[in-house]
Amino acid sequence: MNTSTNVVRLRQPDQIDDPLTDVLRAGARRLLAQAVELEAEAFLAGMRELKLPDGRDRLVRHGHGPERMIQTGIGPVAVSRVKIRDRGAVGGADRVRFSSAILPRWARRTRSLDALLPVLYLRGVSTGDFQEALAALLGKDAPNLSPSVITRLTAEWQAEYERWQARDLSARRYVYVWADGVYLQARMEEHAECMLVLIGATPEGKELVGFQVGVRESAQSWRELLVEVKRRGLTIASEIAVGDGALGFWKALDELYPGTRHQRCWVHKAANVLNKVPKSVQPSMKADLREIHGAPIRAAAEAAIDVFAEKYGAKYAKAAACLTKDRGALLAFYDFPAEHWDHLRTSNPIESVFATVRHRTVRTKGSLSPTTARLMVFKLVRAASKTWRRLNGENQLPKILAGTTFRDGTEVTQRPSTRAA
């Protein structure tokens, strides 16, 4: 039968011709197939010592499983998993099984794509719109991203959140902690919910310690969070806590961890002080505030505060009082290593993460329920925590844990006492 050569196939309106993407998908398919084959060969090579009584290999290849489509960032890629047979297994418990790390048995999407979903959800894309929104990137109908799939993923995130909330903290020791409350407006809620966040620093880096929804930043809400953290084993108080002027946190902290020192966030304090003066005065006042927290030693900072009070106290008494009333809590960082001052002067470890979260949740008032908001924010913060900047001068943390004293950022060494002859 002859094929007609004068028939031109017309492109459908919703069809996108992209030869480059087609080439990338074909290459990805070949590379994935090669990687799966090499992984299976490496597994068999490591099991060569397992033999049958007649000397033959106990583990052998057993063909391939059915072909399936894996949803990736460049669209669906077809792949088949390698099957390996254990010829010497007597029962199920004795059977040696091969599980691919590259291609998990029930995987239908890449992990990077799963990480993309909460971001899209927080940007206001509802579950019913995922396929349409991703069609241009992942192909027509975007398989494995149906509303039911998104619903199942939300349930998985809830289970992950519950496991994280119940984890044991008895082996953790947080030298520093940062606390803040972040307000997010969810679907048609009359009042914005407050996400109470606690981040801790260990010799290994920063990590999310506590996270829950509270009623504003009240002492009771912070107390509930700290009680839960302490119940799970975090009994040793941190050396210092950094936060803004929310009195609820400091009151709850003094009740549950009375040995932890207070460090007020300079960014919040500067904003509070500047709000009490006209805009024409703010530039010069801001420079004076920088002179205080940027002073090389505590004595210089104390002197700068006195100069500030004398300079502005007569005309802007409220601004001067706002600064001087928290003098001790604003300068507590001087009793810790100078390498850590940039970390301790502000609650930036929380603010920098939630700046992005705030931006995204502004767009979700009509599509994000309070429960889903909590899960989505939890997923975003957990993902962001993997990229948090480590502390400068990490070698100083063990010294703090050992009780070493620091003054003006420098380790204090005890001179040997000498007796008169």
C-alpha positions in Angstrom: 0.0 0.0 0.0 1.4 3.3 -1.1 1.5 6.2 1.4 0.3 9.6 0.2 3.1 12.2 0.2 0.9 15.2 -0.5 -0.9 15.1 2.9 0.5 17.7 5.4 -0.1 17.0 9.1 -1.4 20.1 10.8 -0.3 21.1 14.2 -3.0 21.1 16.8 -3.7 24.4 18.6 -2.5 23.1 22.0 0.5 21.3 20.6 4.0 22.8 21.0 6.7 21.8 18.6 10.1 22.0 20.3 12.8 19.9 18.7 15.3 20.8 21.4 13.1 19.5 24.2 12.5 16.3 22.1 16.3 15.8 21.8 16.7 16.4 25.6 14.0 13.9 26.4 15.5 11.3 24.1 19.0 11.9 25.7 17.5 11.7 29.2 15.9 8.4 28.4 19.2 6.9 27.1 21.1 8.2 30.1 18.5 7.0 32.6 18.5 3.6 31.0 22.3 3.4 31.1 22.4 4.5 34.8 19.8 1.9 35.8 21.8 -0.8 34.0 25.1 0.3 35.6 23.5 0.3 39.0 22.2 -3.2 38.5 25.6 -4.4 37.3 27.3 -2.8 40.3 24.9 -4.5 42.7 25.6 -7.9 41.0 29.4 -7.3 41.2 29.1 -6.7 44.9 27.2 -10.0 45.3 29.6 -12.3 43.3 30.5 -14.1 46.5 27.0 -15.5 46.9 27.0 -18.9 45.1 24.7 -21.8 44.7 25.9 -25.3 45.8 26.9 -26.1 42.3 29.1 -23.0 42.0 26.8 -20.9 39.9 26.0 -17.3 40.8 23.0 -17.0 43.2 21.9 -13.6 41.9 21.3 -13.2 38.1 19.5 -10.7 35.9 15.9 -11.6 35.2 14.9 -9.2 32.4 13.1 -5.9 32.9 9.9 -4.7 34.5 7.2 -3.1 32.4 8.0 0.3 30.9 6.6 3.2 32.9 6.7 7.0 32.5 8.6 9.0 35.0 7.5 12.7 35.2 10.6 14.9 35.1 11.3 18.6 34.7 11.5 18.2 31.0 8.4 16.0 30.7 7.7 12.3 30.8 10.6 9.9 30.3 10.0 6.2 29.7 12.2 3.7 31.6 12.1 0.1 32.7 13.6 -1.2 35.9 16.1 -4.0 35.9 14.8 -7.2 37.6 17.3 -9.4 39.5 16.4 -13.0 40.6 17.7 -14.7 43.7 17.9 -18.4 42.7 19.0 -19.6 46.1 16.3 -18.1 48.4 14.5 -20.7 50.5 11.8 -18.3 51.7 10.8 -14.6 51.6 12.9 -13.7 54.6 16.0 -15.2 53.0 15.6 -13.5 49.7 18.1 -10.9 48.5 16.3 -8.0 46.9 17.6 -5.3 44.6 16.1 -1.9 45.1 17.2 0.9 42.8 18.2 4.2 44.4 17.9 5.9 41.0 14.5 4.5 40.1 12.5 3.5 43.3 9.9 0.8 42.7 6.8 3.0 42.8 8.3 6.3 41.7 6.2 8.3 39.2 7.9 11.7 39.6 11.3 13.0 40.3 12.0 14.4 43.8 12.7 17.9 42.4 9.2 17.9 40.9 7.7 17.0 44.2 9.6 19.9 45.7 8.1 22.2 43.1 4.5 21.5 44.0 4.4 23.3 47.4 6.0 26.3 45.7 3.3 26.4 43.0 0.6 25.9 45.6 1.8 28.8 47.6 1.8 30.9 44.5 -1.9 30.4 44.2 -2.1 27.5 41.7 -5.0 25.3 42.9 -4.9 21.5 42.6 -7.2 21.5 39.6 -4.9 23.8 37.7 -1.6 21.9 38.0 -1.9 20.0 34.8 -2.8 23.1 32.8 -0.1 25.2 34.4 2.6 22.6 33.7 1.5 21.4 30.3 3.9 23.6 28.4 6.9 22.3 30.4 6.0 18.7 31.2 3.9 17.8 28.2 0.1 17.6 27.4 -2.1 16.7 30.4 1.0 16.6 32.7 0.5 13.0 33.8 0.9 12.1 37.5 -0.1 15.6 38.6 -3.9 15.2 38.8 -5.9 16.7 41.7 -6.1 13.3 43.4 -2.3 13.0 43.3 -1.8 16.5 44.8 -4.3 15.5 47.6 -2.3 12.4 48.3 0.9 14.4 48.4 -0.7 16.8 50.9 -1.5 13.7 53.1 2.1 12.7 52.9 3.3 16.1 53.9 0.9 16.0 56.9 2.5 12.6 57.9 6.0 14.1 57.5 5.0 17.1 59.6 3.7 14.9 62.4 6.8 12.7 62.4 9.0 15.8 62.5 6.9 17.2 65.4 7.4 14.0 67.4 11.1 13.6 66.8 13.5 13.0 69.8 15.6 16.1 70.8 17.4 14.6 73.8 20.7 14.3 71.8 20.6 17.9 70.5 22.4 20.8 72.0 21.6 24.2 70.5 24.2 26.9 71.4 22.1 29.7 70.0 18.4 30.0 69.1 16.5 32.5 67.0 12.7 33.0 67.5 10.2 34.9 65.6 6.5 35.0 64.7 5.4 35.2 61.1 1.9 36.3 60.2 0.2 34.6 57.2 -3.3 35.4 55.9 -5.0 32.2 54.6 -8.3 31.6 52.9 -10.8 34.3 53.9 -9.7 34.1 57.6 -10.7 37.0 59.7 -7.4 37.1 61.5 -3.9 36.2 60.2 -2.4 33.1 61.7 0.9 33.5 63.5 3.6 30.9 62.6 5.9 30.6 65.6 9.3 29.5 64.5 12.4 28.5 66.5 15.8 27.9 64.8 18.8 26.6 66.6 22.5 26.5 65.9 24.7 23.5 66.7 28.4 22.8 65.8 27.0 21.1 62.7 25.0 24.1 61.5 21.5 25.7 61.8 18.3 23.7 61.8 14.6 24.2 62.4 13.8 23.3 66.0 10.2 24.2 66.5 7.3 25.3 64.3 3.6 25.6 65.1 0.6 27.9 64.7 -0.1 30.2 67.6 -2.6 32.9 68.6 -0.5 36.0 67.8 2.8 36.0 69.7 1.3 35.6 73.1 3.2 34.1 76.1 0.8 31.2 76.1 1.5 30.3 72.5 5.2 30.5 72.9 4.9 28.5 76.2 3.1 25.7 74.4 5.9 25.5 71.7 8.7 25.6 74.3 6.9 23.0 76.5 6.6 20.7 73.6 10.2 21.1 72.6 11.3 20.5 76.2 9.0 17.4 76.5 10.8 15.8 73.5 14.1 16.0 75.3 15.6 19.5 74.8 16.3 20.1 78.5 19.6 22.0 78.3 19.1 25.7 77.8 20.8 27.6 74.9 23.4 30.1 75.8 21.5 33.0 74.1 18.2 33.6 72.3 17.7 36.2 69.6 14.4 37.7 68.9 12.3 40.9 68.5 10.5 42.8 71.2 7.5 40.4 71.5 7.2 40.1 75.3 5.4 36.8 75.0 8.5 34.9 73.9 10.8 36.4 76.5 8.3 35.7 79.3 7.8 32.1 78.2 11.6 31.6 77.8 12.3 32.8 81.3 9.8 30.4 82.7 11.1 27.3 80.8 14.8 28.1 80.1 15.7 30.7 82.8 19.5 30.3 82.0 19.2 31.6 78.5 20.4 35.2 77.9 18.4 37.6 75.8 19.6 39.3 72.7 17.2 41.8 71.0 17.3 42.0 67.2 18.9 45.2 66.1 16.9 45.3 62.9 13.6 45.3 64.8 14.9 47.7 67.4 16.1 50.2 64.8 12.8 50.1 63.0 11.0 50.7 66.3 13.2 53.7 67.2 13.0 55.3 63.7 9.2 55.0 63.7 9.1 57.5 66.6 10.8 60.3 64.7 10.1 62.3 61.5 11.4 61.0 58.3 13.8 64.0 58.0 15.6 62.8 61.1 15.7 59.1 60.3 18.9 59.0 58.0 21.1 60.6 60.7 19.6 58.6 63.5 20.0 55.4 61.5 23.7 56.2 61.1 24.0 56.7 64.9 22.4 53.4 65.6 24.9 51.7 63.3 27.7 53.3 65.3 26.3 51.6 68.4 25.9 48.0 67.2 29.0 48.3 65.0 31.3 49.3 67.9 34.3 47.0 68.3 33.9 46.7 72.1 31.1 47.0 74.6 32.5 50.1 76.3 32.4 51.9 73.0 28.8 50.8 72.3 27.8 51.9 75.8 29.3 55.3 75.2 27.6 55.5 71.8 24.2 54.8 73.5 24.8 57.6 76.0 25.7 60.0 73.2 22.5 58.9 71.3 20.4 59.6 74.4 22.0 63.0 75.0 21.7 64.0 71.3 18.0 63.0 70.8 16.6 62.7 74.3 15.4 66.3 74.6 13.5 66.5 71.3 12.7 62.8 70.7 12.4 61.4 74.2 10.3 58.3 73.1 12.9 57.3 70.6 15.7 57.6 73.1 13.7 55.7 75.8 12.9 52.9 73.3 16.6 52.4 72.8 18.0 52.8 76.3 15.4 50.6 78.0 16.8 47.5 76.3 20.5 48.4 76.6 21.5 45.1 78.2 19.7 42.9 75.8 20.9 44.8 72.8 24.6 44.4 73.8 24.6 40.8 75.0 26.4 39.6 71.8 29.6 41.2 73.1 30.0 38.3 75.5 30.3 35.8 72.6 32.9 35.2 69.8 33.4 38.1 67.4 33.0 35.7 64.5 29.3 35.2 65.6 28.3 38.8 66.0 26.8 39.1 62.6 24.6 36.1 63.4 23.6 37.2 66.9 22.8 40.9 66.2 19.6 40.1 64.2 17.0 37.4 63.7 17.9 37.3 60.1 18.1 33.4 59.9 14.3 33.5 60.2 13.5 36.7 58.4 15.5 35.8 55.3 13.6 32.5 54.9 10.1 33.9 55.6 10.6 36.9 53.4 10.1 34.5 50.5 7.3 32.7 52.3 5.4 36.0 52.9 5.8 37.0 49.3 4.3 33.7 48.2 1.4 33.5 50.6 0.2 37.0 49.7 -1.1 35.4 46.5 -2.9 32.5 48.1 -5.7 34.1 50.2 -8.4 32.5 47.9 -6.9 29.1 47.5 -5.0 28.1 50.7 -6.7 26.8 53.8 -5.1 27.3 57.2 -4.1 23.6 57.4 -2.6 23.6 54.0 -0.8 26.9 54.7 0.9 25.3 57.7 2.0 22.3 55.6 3.2 24.3 52.7 5.2 26.7 54.9 6.7 23.7 56.7 7.8 22.2 53.4 9.3 25.4 52.2 11.2 26.1 55.5 12.5 22.6 55.6 13.7 22.9 52.0 15.3 26.3 52.7 17.0 25.0 55.8 19.3 22.8 53.7 20.9 26.0 52.2 21.2 28.0 55.4 24.6 29.7 55.8 26.7 28.0 58.4 28.1 29.9 61.4 31.3 31.8 60.9 34.0 30.6 63.3 32.4 27.2 63.9 35.5 26.1 65.9 34.3 28.5 68.7 31.1 26.7 69.4 32.7 23.8 71.3 34.5 26.4 73.5 31.2 27.9 74.4 29.8 24.5 75.2 32.8 23.9 77.4 32.1 27.1 79.4 34.8 29.3 78.0 34.3 33.0 78.8 34.4 35.7 76.0 34.7 39.4 76.5 34.3 41.8 73.6 34.4 38.9 71.3 37.7 37.6 72.5 38.4 34.5 74.6 39.4 35.3 78.1 42.4 33.5 79.3 43.1 33.2 83.0 46.6 34.3 84.0 48.4 32.1 86.6 48.4 33.7 90.0 51.7 34.5 91.6 52.4 34.6 95.3 54.7 37.1 96.9 58.0 35.6 98.1 
